[in-house]
Amino acid sequence: MTLSNYSGKMKANKMSKITKHSRSLSFLHVILLALSILHAIAANMLIEGLRESRVDVWHSNWAVVTAGLIGSTVLSFILFALSFLPGIFTRPVQFVQKQLAKSQAVMFVAVVIFFASVGGSIWWFIFSPYRNFLPFRTDAFQSLSAFLVAGWAVLIFKIIWTNVDTRLIALGVVLTQGFLLKLASLLATISPTPFVIKWEENYRFYYASLLASERVYGHALPLSPVDFSLNILNGLPFLAGDFPIWFHRLWWVLLTLGLAGLTAWALTLRLNPNNRLVRWSLIIFLVLYFLQEGGVKYNLLVCVAIIFLGFSIHHPWRSLIAVLLASFWAGLSRVNWLPVPSLLAICLYLLEKRIDSKSILLYLKRPVLLGTAGLITALGAYLLVGKLPGAAHSSVETMLQQEFLWYRLLPNSTYPPGILIPVLLLSLPVFWILLTLRPKLHVIRFMGLFLSVLVLLGGGILVSVKIGGGSDLHNLDAYLTLSVTICLYAFFQKIEFDFSTEKPQIPWWMFALIVLLPFCSAAKSLQPYPSYHSEETNEALEIINQEVQEAVQEGEVLFMFQRQLLTFGYVESPLVPEYENVFLLDMALTRHETYLQKFYTDLCHHRFRLIVSEIHKNSLQGRNFAFGDENDIWYFAITRPLLEFYQRSGSIPKHNVEFYVPRPETASQCDFQSFFNSIP
């Protein structure tokens, strides 16, 4: 080796060390600044929340927590300032690193502290006696707490494992913590309480039980077309036998985790990472992604898993069978999912197969066949659900007639961030990647991918702004599924290019955005464990049973709400299948005149001796309240007619239960049209 070569090598090594040190120092600045700001925000949020609740901060049990947050804020700012003084800060850190490297026990202790911190935050927000205290029930505070735990963990692990890439440490911390938070939030829904703990339980138990209606209710009942495929999955335990309500909640959790895990594993197989750790990290990330707020419902993941497992550019017949099966299941699920299996298969074809043939028509032959066959199959299954014997076909026919609330695109009371801002954040990675891929792909392939993304995005936004469209992004589930598929194909360099072999580089900010959004969702998903006191529950059931047994001697009893009490035998009464809360709301939102007039007729003629309902808000709310538009329509279409012919006889506020009995006076005539015309 010549002297010049040796000198050049020494300079290169020196520059490499300087660059590495500079990157580490830059990371240190970022993490310490972020921790300082987050601690300050959390402390301010806590103090303001306590003051709003009229709690004397420094003369209460919250003094220690408040002092700890303020102290952590000051410490973080001091460390951040010292990090710009290498002689004072960097050398002590390096000394600590050398001492820690000599002890294996320190690594074990650090990991234990991390898991204990995550477990402590889970206990605090789910099981702690203070879990319902105002400042700690906000989504923002939960997200802040999760980020603080993650930030300190990354900082400490980086000090211990100096040779490990900071991005890998951060990824490992975020995925592990996010998965534990999401798992805890799901397990917290398994409760033995007979009353609903989530609004959707009111109809999910009932619709699922219709698969075994003869055994459960004593006579055959038609299946509901509402979420038909979901009812099939949820109804399997009813077919198997009599299980307690907590077992059905456990079954839902198993379906949620199991189908999300299956779909994540199926996509991981297609991407085929070489490293085992990367494979497991990818599976955990995808599970978090599919289960994030507004993620993909587990019955719809069946379609996605079938396509990921069955589609292959080398096996046309297997691919066709997979598309047909997935499309049939989509037709049993939701109308906006009818084209999804076909589009997903077509996009996999466009991603994996180059246009190396001279004939464009020959290249397009297969995706056109898959799209046509899949769409026809999905449409056939969708129409089949509407034609089930005795099924309320009106719900299937009229669900697209509901009005659109365009103001919900912007921040609003129902969904505070609005639809547009989260959609823009979620869309940045996929559109950046598509624009980057444009010079490398044939225009046919690029336009196919781009238009597929736009179709699912536009359809998801339309359904989201429809009245009754929910308070999150769950109607954009198909778009999110296709987006993450394209992003991961680009990240793992599985896209076959037409004009270049150079692989695109994914910027770190994009990958961070894709990972952090599901992490935030997991942090916000923690909900207090529903309290279950046997004496209090038995007392509530005794009140309901007493009201029902007195009424059933004189006539029919209608359970509009808490119908699962009949399903699981907590209350003995013949089932009246009509006028279930969710279906009735759907009829009100679509202004289905025939159905509503039948409801008004039954009310006017006092068909029911007792009506068990949720507590009705006897007033208009408007758009300043969550679901204000839906509430106002419910008020005019349901509450007013109900109060016209029935009167409140009692309630159980804790379980949102109210009893209604016929008014003593009988109306001389039933003015149905005035009720219907009053619906805004």
C-alpha positions as CSV (number, residue, x, y, z in Angstrom):
1,M,0.0,0.0,0.0
2,T,1.4,3.4,-1.0
3,L,1.7,6.3,1.4
4,S,-1.0,8.2,-0.6
5,N,-3.4,5.3,-0.5
6,Y,-2.8,4.8,3.3
7,S,-3.4,8.6,3.8
8,G,-6.6,8.5,1.7
9,K,-7.9,5.5,3.7
10,M,-7.2,7.2,7.0
11,K,-9.0,10.3,5.9
12,A,-12.0,8.2,4.7
13,N,-12.2,6.4,8.1
14,K,-12.0,9.7,9.9
15,M,-14.7,11.2,7.7
16,S,-16.9,8.1,8.3
17,K,-16.5,8.4,12.1
18,I,-17.3,12.1,11.9
19,T,-20.4,11.5,9.8
20,K,-21.5,8.7,12.2
21,H,-20.9,10.9,15.2
22,S,-22.7,13.8,13.5
23,R,-25.8,11.6,12.8
24,S,-25.8,10.3,16.4
25,L,-25.6,13.8,17.7
26,S,-28.3,15.0,15.4
27,F,-30.6,12.1,16.6
28,L,-29.8,13.1,20.2
29,H,-30.8,16.6,19.5
30,V,-34.1,15.6,17.9
31,I,-35.1,13.0,20.5
32,L,-34.3,15.3,23.5
33,L,-36.1,18.3,21.9
34,A,-39.1,16.1,21.2
35,L,-39.1,14.8,24.7
36,S,-38.8,18.3,26.2
37,I,-41.8,19.6,24.1
38,L,-43.9,16.5,24.8
39,H,-43.3,16.7,28.6
40,A,-44.2,20.4,28.6
41,I,-47.4,19.8,26.7
42,A,-48.4,16.8,29.0
43,A,-47.7,18.8,32.1
44,N,-49.7,21.8,30.9
45,M,-52.6,19.5,29.8
46,L,-52.6,17.8,33.2
47,I,-52.6,21.1,35.2
48,E,-55.3,22.6,33.0
49,G,-57.5,19.5,33.3
50,L,-57.2,19.5,37.1
51,R,-58.0,23.2,37.3
52,E,-61.1,22.7,35.1
53,S,-62.2,19.9,37.4
54,R,-61.6,22.3,40.4
55,V,-58.9,20.2,41.9
56,D,-56.2,21.9,43.9
57,V,-53.1,20.6,42.1
58,W,-50.6,20.8,44.9
59,H,-52.9,19.6,47.7
60,S,-54.2,16.5,46.1
61,N,-53.0,13.0,45.0
62,W,-52.0,14.4,41.7
63,A,-49.2,16.5,43.1
64,V,-46.6,13.8,42.7
65,V,-47.6,13.1,39.1
66,T,-47.6,16.8,38.2
67,A,-44.3,17.4,39.9
68,G,-42.9,14.4,38.0
69,L,-44.0,15.7,34.7
70,I,-42.6,19.2,35.4
71,G,-39.3,17.7,36.6
72,S,-39.0,15.6,33.5
73,T,-39.7,18.6,31.4
74,V,-36.9,20.6,33.1
75,L,-34.5,17.6,32.9
76,S,-35.2,17.1,29.1
77,F,-34.6,20.8,28.4
78,I,-31.3,20.7,30.4
79,L,-30.1,17.6,28.5
80,F,-31.1,19.1,25.2
81,A,-29.1,22.3,25.9
82,L,-26.0,20.3,27.1
83,S,-26.1,18.1,24.0
84,F,-24.7,21.0,22.0
85,L,-21.6,21.0,24.3
86,P,-19.6,17.9,23.3
87,G,-17.0,18.3,25.9
88,I,-19.6,18.5,28.7
89,F,-22.2,16.1,27.4
90,T,-20.9,13.7,24.7
91,R,-17.8,12.5,26.7
92,P,-19.9,11.5,29.8
93,V,-22.3,9.7,27.5
94,Q,-19.5,7.8,25.8
95,F,-18.1,6.9,29.2
96,V,-21.5,5.6,30.3
97,Q,-21.7,3.6,27.1
98,K,-18.4,1.9,27.7
99,Q,-19.4,1.0,31.2
100,L,-22.7,-0.4,30.1
101,A,-21.2,-2.4,27.4
102,K,-19.3,-4.4,30.1
103,S,-22.6,-5.5,31.8
104,Q,-25.1,-7.8,30.1
105,A,-27.5,-7.3,33.1
106,V,-28.0,-3.6,32.2
107,M,-29.6,-4.6,28.8
108,F,-31.9,-7.0,30.6
109,V,-32.9,-4.4,33.1
110,A,-33.5,-1.8,30.4
111,V,-35.9,-4.2,28.5
112,V,-37.7,-5.0,31.8
113,I,-38.2,-1.3,32.5
114,F,-39.5,-0.7,29.0
115,F,-42.1,-3.4,29.3
116,A,-43.0,-2.3,32.8
117,S,-43.5,1.3,31.6
118,V,-45.8,0.0,28.8
119,G,-47.7,-2.2,31.2
120,G,-48.0,0.7,33.6
121,S,-49.6,3.0,31.0
122,I,-52.0,0.2,30.0
123,W,-53.0,-0.3,33.7
124,W,-53.4,3.4,34.1
125,F,-55.8,4.0,31.2
126,I,-57.7,0.7,31.5
127,F,-57.8,-0.5,35.1
128,S,-56.7,2.4,37.3
129,P,-59.2,4.0,39.7
130,Y,-58.4,7.3,38.0
131,R,-59.0,5.9,34.4
132,N,-62.2,7.9,34.0
133,F,-60.7,11.2,35.3
134,L,-61.1,13.9,32.6
135,P,-57.5,14.8,31.7
136,F,-56.5,11.2,31.3
137,R,-59.4,10.2,29.0
138,T,-58.4,12.5,26.2
139,D,-57.0,10.9,23.1
140,A,-54.2,13.6,23.0
141,F,-53.0,12.7,26.5
142,Q,-53.0,9.0,25.8
143,S,-50.9,9.6,22.6
144,L,-48.6,11.9,24.5
145,S,-48.0,9.3,27.2
146,A,-47.2,6.6,24.5
147,F,-44.8,8.9,22.7
148,L,-43.0,9.8,26.0
149,V,-42.5,6.1,26.9
150,A,-41.3,5.4,23.3
151,G,-39.0,8.4,23.3
152,W,-37.2,7.5,26.5
153,A,-37.0,3.9,25.5
154,V,-35.3,4.8,22.2
155,L,-32.9,7.1,23.9
156,I,-31.9,4.6,26.6
157,F,-31.6,1.7,24.1
158,K,-29.5,3.8,21.8
159,I,-27.1,4.6,24.6
160,I,-26.8,0.8,25.4
161,W,-26.7,-0.5,21.8
162,T,-24.5,2.1,20.2
163,N,-23.7,0.0,17.1
164,V,-27.4,-0.6,16.3
165,D,-29.0,1.7,13.7
166,T,-31.2,4.3,15.5
167,R,-34.0,3.7,13.0
168,L,-34.1,0.0,13.8
169,I,-34.2,0.8,17.5
170,A,-37.1,3.2,17.0
171,L,-38.9,0.8,14.8
172,G,-38.6,-2.0,17.3
173,V,-39.8,0.2,20.2
174,V,-42.8,1.6,18.3
175,L,-44.0,-1.7,16.9
176,T,-43.6,-3.6,20.2
177,Q,-45.3,-0.9,22.2
178,G,-48.0,-0.3,19.6
179,F,-48.8,-4.0,19.5
180,L,-49.1,-4.3,23.2
181,L,-51.3,-1.3,23.5
182,K,-53.6,-2.6,20.7
183,L,-53.7,-6.1,22.3
184,A,-54.6,-4.6,25.6
185,S,-57.4,-2.5,24.1
186,L,-58.9,-5.6,22.5
187,L,-58.6,-7.8,25.6
188,A,-60.3,-5.1,27.6
189,T,-63.5,-5.6,25.6
190,I,-63.9,-9.2,27.0
191,S,-66.4,-8.6,29.9
192,P,-69.1,-10.8,31.4
193,T,-71.5,-7.8,31.7
194,P,-74.8,-8.6,30.0
195,F,-75.3,-5.0,28.9
196,V,-73.7,-3.5,25.8
197,I,-70.2,-2.0,26.3
198,K,-70.0,-0.7,22.7
199,W,-72.8,0.7,20.6
200,E,-72.4,-1.9,17.9
201,E,-72.9,-4.7,20.3
202,N,-76.6,-3.9,20.4
203,Y,-77.1,-5.2,16.9
204,R,-74.1,-7.5,16.3
205,F,-75.2,-10.1,18.9
206,Y,-78.8,-10.1,17.6
207,Y,-78.0,-10.4,13.9
208,A,-75.4,-13.1,14.6
209,S,-77.8,-15.1,16.7
210,L,-80.3,-15.3,13.7
211,L,-78.1,-18.1,12.3
212,A,-79.5,-20.3,15.1
213,S,-82.8,-18.5,15.6
214,E,-84.9,-21.6,16.1
215,R,-82.8,-22.7,19.1
216,V,-82.3,-19.2,20.5
217,Y,-85.7,-17.7,20.0
218,G,-87.9,-20.8,19.5
219,H,-88.8,-20.1,15.8
220,A,-87.1,-19.5,12.5
221,L,-86.3,-15.9,11.6
222,P,-84.9,-14.5,8.3
223,L,-81.2,-13.5,8.2
224,S,-80.4,-9.8,8.1
225,P,-78.8,-8.4,5.0
226,V,-77.0,-5.8,7.2
227,D,-73.3,-6.8,7.4
228,F,-74.2,-10.3,6.2
229,S,-70.7,-11.8,6.1
230,L,-69.9,-10.3,9.5
231,N,-73.0,-12.0,10.9
232,I,-71.9,-15.3,9.5
233,L,-68.5,-15.1,11.3
234,N,-70.0,-13.7,14.5
235,G,-72.7,-16.4,14.4
236,L,-70.5,-19.5,14.4
237,P,-70.5,-19.8,18.2
238,F,-74.4,-19.7,18.2
239,L,-74.4,-22.6,15.7
240,A,-72.0,-24.5,18.0
241,G,-74.0,-24.2,21.2
242,D,-75.0,-22.0,24.1
243,F,-72.0,-19.9,25.2
244,P,-72.0,-17.0,27.7
245,I,-71.7,-13.5,26.4
246,W,-68.1,-13.1,27.4
247,F,-67.2,-16.0,25.2
248,H,-68.7,-14.2,22.2
249,R,-66.7,-11.1,23.0
250,L,-63.6,-13.3,23.2
251,W,-64.6,-14.8,19.8
252,W,-64.7,-11.3,18.3
253,V,-61.2,-10.6,19.6
254,L,-59.9,-13.9,18.2
255,L,-61.4,-13.1,14.8
256,T,-60.0,-9.6,14.9
257,L,-56.4,-10.7,15.7
258,G,-56.6,-13.9,13.8
259,L,-57.8,-12.5,10.4
260,A,-55.5,-9.5,10.7
261,G,-52.6,-11.8,11.4
262,L,-53.5,-14.1,8.6
263,T,-53.7,-11.2,6.1
264,A,-50.4,-9.7,7.4
265,W,-48.7,-13.1,7.0
266,A,-50.1,-13.5,3.5
267,L,-48.7,-10.2,2.3
268,T,-45.4,-10.9,4.1
269,L,-45.2,-14.1,2.1
270,R,-45.5,-12.2,-1.1
271,L,-42.9,-9.7,-0.1
272,N,-40.6,-12.5,1.2
273,P,-38.1,-10.5,3.3
274,N,-34.8,-12.4,3.8
275,N,-34.4,-11.6,7.5
276,R,-36.5,-13.3,10.0
277,L,-36.6,-10.3,12.3
278,V,-37.8,-8.1,9.4
279,R,-40.5,-10.7,8.6
280,W,-41.9,-10.6,12.1
281,S,-41.6,-6.8,12.3
282,L,-43.5,-6.6,9.0
283,I,-46.3,-8.8,10.3
284,I,-46.7,-6.8,13.5
285,F,-46.7,-3.6,11.6
286,L,-49.4,-4.9,9.2
287,V,-51.6,-6.1,12.1
288,L,-51.4,-2.6,13.6
289,Y,-52.1,-1.0,10.3
290,F,-55.2,-3.2,9.6
291,L,-56.5,-2.6,13.1
292,Q,-55.8,1.1,13.4
293,E,-58.7,3.6,13.9
294,G,-60.8,3.3,10.8
295,G,-58.9,0.2,9.8
296,V,-60.3,-2.9,8.0
297,K,-63.1,-4.9,9.6
298,Y,-62.1,-8.5,10.1
299,N,-64.9,-9.8,7.8
300,L,-63.5,-7.7,4.9
301,L,-59.9,-9.0,5.6
302,V,-61.1,-12.4,4.4
303,C,-61.3,-10.9,0.9
304,V,-57.8,-9.5,1.1
305,A,-56.2,-12.6,2.5
306,I,-57.7,-14.8,-0.3
307,I,-56.2,-12.5,-2.9
308,F,-52.8,-12.3,-1.3
309,L,-52.7,-16.1,-0.8
310,G,-54.3,-17.2,-4.1
311,F,-53.2,-14.7,-6.8
312,S,-50.2,-15.5,-8.9
313,I,-49.0,-14.2,-12.2
314,H,-47.7,-17.7,-13.0
315,H,-51.0,-19.5,-12.2
316,P,-53.9,-17.9,-14.1
317,W,-56.6,-20.4,-13.1
318,R,-55.7,-20.3,-9.4
319,S,-55.8,-16.5,-9.6
320,L,-59.2,-16.6,-11.2
321,I,-60.6,-18.9,-8.5
322,A,-59.1,-16.6,-5.8
323,V,-60.7,-13.5,-7.4
324,L,-64.1,-15.3,-7.7
325,L,-64.1,-16.5,-4.1
326,A,-62.9,-13.1,-2.7
327,S,-65.5,-11.2,-4.8
328,F,-68.3,-13.5,-3.7
329,W,-67.4,-12.8,-0.1
330,A,-67.2,-9.1,-0.8
331,G,-70.7,-9.2,-2.3
332,L,-71.9,-10.6,1.0
333,S,-70.2,-7.8,2.9
334,R,-70.5,-4.2,1.8
335,V,-71.6,-2.5,-1.4
336,N,-68.4,-0.3,-1.6
337,W,-66.3,-3.5,-1.4
338,L,-67.8,-5.0,-4.6
339,P,-64.9,-4.0,-6.9
340,V,-62.1,-4.3,-4.3
341,P,-60.9,-8.0,-4.8
342,S,-60.7,-7.4,-8.6
343,L,-58.9,-4.1,-8.2
344,L,-56.5,-5.6,-5.7
345,A,-55.7,-8.6,-8.0
346,I,-55.3,-6.3,-11.0
347,C,-52.9,-4.0,-9.0
348,L,-50.8,-7.1,-8.0
349,Y,-50.6,-8.0,-11.6
350,L,-49.5,-4.5,-12.6
351,L,-46.9,-4.4,-9.9
352,E,-45.4,-7.9,-10.6
353,K,-45.5,-8.2,-14.4
354,R,-43.7,-6.1,-16.9
355,I,-45.0,-5.3,-20.4
356,D,-42.5,-7.3,-22.3
357,S,-44.9,-8.4,-25.0
358,K,-45.3,-6.5,-28.3
359,S,-49.1,-6.6,-27.9
360,I,-50.6,-4.3,-25.2
361,L,-54.0,-6.0,-25.7
362,L,-52.4,-9.4,-24.8
363,Y,-51.0,-7.8,-21.6
364,L,-54.4,-6.4,-20.7
365,K,-56.4,-9.5,-21.5
366,R,-55.9,-11.0,-18.0
367,P,-56.7,-8.0,-15.8
368,V,-59.8,-7.3,-17.9
369,L,-60.9,-10.9,-17.4
370,L,-60.2,-10.8,-13.7
371,G,-62.0,-7.5,-13.3
372,T,-65.1,-8.5,-15.2
373,A,-65.4,-11.9,-13.6
374,G,-64.8,-10.6,-10.1
375,L,-67.3,-7.7,-10.5
376,I,-70.1,-9.9,-11.9
377,T,-69.6,-12.4,-9.1
378,A,-69.6,-9.7,-6.4
379,L,-72.7,-8.1,-7.8
380,G,-74.4,-11.5,-8.0
381,A,-73.7,-12.2,-4.3
382,Y,-74.8,-8.7,-3.3
383,L,-78.2,-9.2,-5.1
384,L,-78.5,-12.7,-3.6
385,V,-78.3,-11.2,-0.1
386,G,-81.1,-8.8,-0.9
387,K,-83.3,-11.7,-2.1
388,L,-83.0,-13.9,1.0
389,P,-86.5,-15.2,2.0
390,G,-88.0,-12.7,4.4
391,A,-85.0,-10.5,4.3
392,A,-85.7,-6.7,4.6
393,H,-84.6,-6.0,1.0
394,S,-85.5,-2.3,1.5
395,S,-82.3,-1.8,3.5
396,V,-80.1,-3.0,0.6
397,E,-82.0,-1.0,-2.0
398,T,-82.1,2.4,-0.2
399,M,-78.7,2.6,1.6
400,L,-77.3,4.8,-1.3
401,Q,-80.2,7.3,-1.0
402,Q,-78.9,8.9,2.2
403,E,-77.7,12.5,2.0
404,F,-74.1,13.6,1.9
405,L,-72.7,15.9,4.6
406,W,-69.8,17.6,2.9
407,Y,-68.9,19.7,5.9
408,R,-67.5,16.6,7.6
409,L,-64.5,16.8,5.2
410,L,-63.3,19.6,7.5
411,P,-62.9,19.5,11.3
412,N,-66.3,18.9,12.9
413,S,-67.9,17.7,16.1
414,T,-68.5,14.2,14.9
415,Y,-64.9,13.6,13.7
416,P,-62.7,16.4,15.1
417,P,-59.8,16.2,12.6
418,G,-62.2,16.0,9.7
419,I,-61.8,13.6,6.8
420,L,-59.4,15.5,4.6
421,I,-56.5,16.1,6.9
422,P,-56.0,12.4,8.0
423,V,-56.6,11.3,4.4
424,L,-53.9,13.7,3.1
425,L,-51.4,12.4,5.7
426,L,-52.2,8.7,4.8
427,S,-52.0,9.5,1.1
428,L,-48.6,11.2,1.0
429,P,-46.6,8.0,0.9
430,V,-48.6,6.2,-1.8
431,F,-48.8,9.2,-4.2
432,W,-45.2,10.1,-3.6
433,I,-44.2,6.5,-4.6
434,L,-46.5,6.5,-7.6
435,L,-45.0,9.7,-8.9
436,T,-41.5,8.4,-8.3
437,L,-42.4,5.2,-10.2
438,R,-43.8,7.1,-13.2
439,P,-40.6,7.2,-15.3
440,K,-39.9,3.5,-14.6
441,L,-43.3,2.1,-15.6
442,H,-45.1,1.8,-18.9
443,V,-47.9,4.4,-19.0
444,I,-50.5,1.6,-19.0
445,R,-49.2,0.1,-15.7
446,F,-48.9,3.5,-14.1
447,M,-52.4,4.7,-15.1
448,G,-53.8,1.3,-13.9
449,L,-52.3,1.7,-10.5
450,F,-53.0,5.4,-10.2
451,L,-56.7,5.1,-11.3
452,S,-57.3,2.2,-8.9
453,V,-56.0,4.2,-6.0
454,L,-58.1,7.2,-7.1
455,V,-61.3,5.1,-7.5
456,L,-61.0,3.6,-4.0
457,L,-60.0,7.0,-2.5
458,G,-63.0,8.7,-4.1
459,G,-65.4,5.9,-3.1
460,G,-64.2,5.9,0.5
461,I,-64.6,9.6,0.8
462,L,-68.1,9.6,-0.6
463,V,-69.2,6.9,1.8
464,S,-67.5,8.7,4.7
465,V,-69.4,11.9,4.2
466,K,-72.7,10.1,3.8
467,I,-75.0,10.7,6.8
468,G,-74.4,7.8,9.2
469,G,-70.9,7.3,7.7
470,G,-69.3,7.1,11.1
471,S,-66.7,9.1,13.1
472,D,-63.5,7.7,11.6
473,L,-62.0,6.5,8.4
474,H,-63.3,3.0,8.3
475,N,-65.0,3.6,5.0
476,L,-61.6,4.2,3.5
477,D,-60.5,0.7,4.4
478,A,-60.2,-0.6,0.8
479,Y,-58.1,2.5,-0.1
480,L,-55.8,2.0,2.9
481,T,-55.3,-1.7,2.0
482,L,-54.3,-1.0,-1.6
483,S,-52.1,2.0,-0.5
484,V,-50.0,0.0,2.0
485,T,-49.6,-2.8,-0.5
486,I,-48.1,-0.5,-3.1
487,C,-45.9,1.2,-0.5
488,L,-44.5,-2.1,0.8
489,Y,-43.9,-3.4,-2.7
490,A,-41.8,-0.3,-3.4
491,F,-40.0,-0.5,0.0
492,F,-39.1,-4.2,-0.4
493,Q,-38.2,-3.6,-4.1
494,K,-40.7,-6.1,-5.5
495,I,-42.0,-4.0,-8.4
496,E,-40.9,-5.1,-11.8
497,F,-39.8,-2.0,-13.9
498,D,-40.2,-1.6,-17.6
499,F,-37.6,1.1,-18.3
500,S,-35.1,1.0,-15.4
501,T,-33.5,-1.5,-13.0
502,E,-32.7,1.2,-10.5
503,K,-34.7,0.7,-7.3
504,P,-36.4,3.7,-5.7
505,Q,-35.2,4.8,-2.3
506,I,-37.9,5.4,0.3
507,P,-37.2,8.5,2.4
508,W,-37.2,8.0,6.2
509,W,-40.0,10.5,6.8
510,M,-42.3,8.5,4.7
511,F,-41.6,5.3,6.4
512,A,-41.9,7.1,9.8
513,L,-45.3,8.5,8.7
514,I,-46.6,5.0,7.7
515,V,-45.6,3.5,11.0
516,L,-46.5,6.3,13.4
517,L,-50.1,6.7,12.3
518,P,-51.1,3.2,13.4
519,F,-49.0,3.7,16.6
520,C,-51.0,6.8,17.5
521,S,-54.2,4.9,16.8
522,A,-53.2,2.1,19.1
523,A,-52.4,4.6,21.9
524,K,-55.8,6.2,21.5
525,S,-57.6,2.9,21.5
526,L,-57.2,2.2,25.2
527,Q,-60.6,2.4,26.9
528,P,-61.5,1.9,30.5
529,Y,-62.4,-1.7,31.3
530,P,-66.2,-1.8,31.7
531,S,-66.9,-2.2,35.4
532,Y,-68.9,-5.2,36.4
533,H,-70.5,-5.4,39.8
534,S,-72.7,-8.4,40.1
535,E,-75.1,-6.9,42.7
536,E,-75.6,-3.7,40.7
537,T,-76.1,-5.7,37.5
538,N,-78.5,-8.2,39.0
539,E,-80.5,-5.3,40.4
540,A,-80.8,-3.7,36.9
541,L,-81.8,-7.1,35.4
542,E,-84.4,-7.6,38.1
543,I,-85.9,-4.2,37.3
544,I,-86.0,-5.0,33.6
545,N,-87.5,-8.5,34.2
546,Q,-90.1,-7.1,36.5
547,E,-91.2,-4.5,33.9
548,V,-91.2,-7.1,31.1
549,Q,-93.1,-9.8,33.0
550,E,-95.8,-7.4,34.0
551,A,-96.2,-6.2,30.4
552,V,-95.9,-9.5,28.6
553,Q,-99.1,-10.7,30.4
554,E,-101.0,-8.0,28.5
555,G,-99.3,-7.8,25.1
556,E,-96.1,-7.7,23.2
557,V,-92.8,-6.3,24.5
558,L,-90.5,-4.6,22.0
559,F,-86.7,-4.5,22.6
560,M,-85.4,-1.7,20.4
561,F,-82.2,-1.6,22.5
562,Q,-80.3,-4.1,24.6
563,R,-81.8,-6.9,22.6
564,Q,-78.9,-9.2,23.6
565,L,-80.6,-9.6,26.9
566,L,-83.2,-11.8,25.1
567,T,-80.5,-13.5,23.0
568,F,-78.6,-14.8,26.1
569,G,-81.6,-15.4,28.3
570,Y,-81.1,-12.7,30.8
571,V,-84.7,-11.6,30.2
572,E,-87.6,-14.0,29.3
573,S,-89.9,-12.6,26.7
574,P,-91.1,-13.5,23.2
575,L,-88.9,-11.8,20.6
576,V,-90.4,-9.0,18.4
577,P,-88.0,-9.0,15.4
578,E,-89.1,-5.6,14.0
579,Y,-87.7,-2.2,14.8
580,E,-84.2,-3.0,16.0
581,N,-82.4,0.3,16.8
582,V,-79.8,0.3,14.0
583,F,-82.1,-0.9,11.3
584,L,-84.7,1.6,12.4
585,L,-82.1,4.4,12.2
586,D,-81.1,3.2,8.7
587,M,-84.8,3.5,7.6
588,A,-85.0,7.0,9.2
589,L,-81.8,8.2,7.4
590,T,-83.1,6.9,4.1
591,R,-86.6,8.2,4.8
592,H,-88.2,4.9,3.9
593,E,-91.8,5.9,3.9
594,T,-93.4,2.4,3.8
595,Y,-91.3,1.1,6.7
596,L,-91.7,4.2,8.9
597,Q,-95.5,4.3,8.4
598,K,-95.8,0.7,9.6
599,F,-93.8,1.8,12.6
600,Y,-96.1,4.8,13.2
601,T,-99.2,2.6,12.8
602,D,-97.9,0.1,15.4
603,L,-97.2,3.0,17.8
604,C,-100.6,4.7,17.2
605,H,-102.5,1.4,17.8
606,H,-100.5,0.7,20.9
607,R,-99.3,-2.6,19.6
608,F,-96.6,-2.9,22.3
609,R,-97.4,-3.0,25.9
610,L,-93.8,-2.1,26.7
611,I,-90.9,-0.7,24.7
612,V,-87.4,-1.1,26.0
613,S,-85.3,1.6,24.4
614,E,-82.2,3.7,24.8
615,I,-82.7,7.0,26.5
616,H,-84.1,9.4,23.9
617,K,-82.8,13.0,23.7
618,N,-86.0,15.0,23.5
619,S,-84.4,17.9,21.7
620,L,-82.5,18.9,18.6
621,Q,-78.7,19.0,18.7
622,G,-77.4,20.3,15.4
623,R,-74.0,20.1,13.9
624,N,-72.2,21.4,17.1
625,F,-72.7,18.0,18.6
626,A,-71.3,14.6,17.6
627,F,-73.7,12.9,15.1
628,G,-75.9,16.0,15.4
629,D,-77.5,15.4,12.0
630,E,-78.3,11.8,12.7
631,N,-79.7,12.7,16.1
632,D,-82.0,15.4,14.6
633,I,-83.4,13.0,12.0
634,W,-83.9,10.3,14.8
635,Y,-85.7,13.0,16.8
636,F,-88.2,13.8,14.1
637,A,-88.6,10.3,12.7
638,I,-88.6,8.2,15.9
639,T,-88.6,10.2,19.1
640,R,-91.5,12.5,18.4
641,P,-93.8,9.8,17.2
642,L,-92.8,7.6,20.1
643,L,-93.6,10.3,22.6
644,E,-96.8,11.1,20.9
645,F,-98.3,7.7,21.6
646,Y,-96.1,6.4,24.5
647,Q,-94.9,7.9,27.8
648,R,-91.7,7.2,29.8
649,S,-92.3,4.9,32.8
650,G,-88.8,4.5,34.1
651,S,-85.1,4.2,33.3
652,I,-81.8,2.8,34.2
653,P,-79.4,5.6,33.3
654,K,-76.1,3.7,33.9
655,H,-77.1,1.3,31.1
656,N,-78.8,3.8,28.9
657,V,-82.1,2.0,29.2
658,E,-85.5,3.6,29.2
659,F,-89.0,2.1,29.4
660,Y,-92.1,3.4,27.5
661,V,-95.7,2.4,28.0
662,P,-98.8,3.5,26.0
663,R,-100.4,6.8,26.9
664,P,-103.8,6.5,28.6
665,E,-105.5,8.5,26.0
666,T,-106.0,7.1,22.5
667,A,-105.4,9.3,19.4
668,S,-108.6,9.8,17.4
669,Q,-106.5,9.5,14.2
670,C,-103.0,8.7,13.3
671,D,-101.5,11.5,11.2
672,F,-98.6,9.5,9.7
673,Q,-97.8,11.9,6.9
674,S,-97.1,14.8,9.2
675,F,-94.5,12.8,11.1
676,F,-92.9,11.7,7.8
677,N,-92.9,15.2,6.3
678,S,-91.3,16.7,9.4
679,I,-88.1,14.7,8.9
680,P,-85.5,17.2,7.7
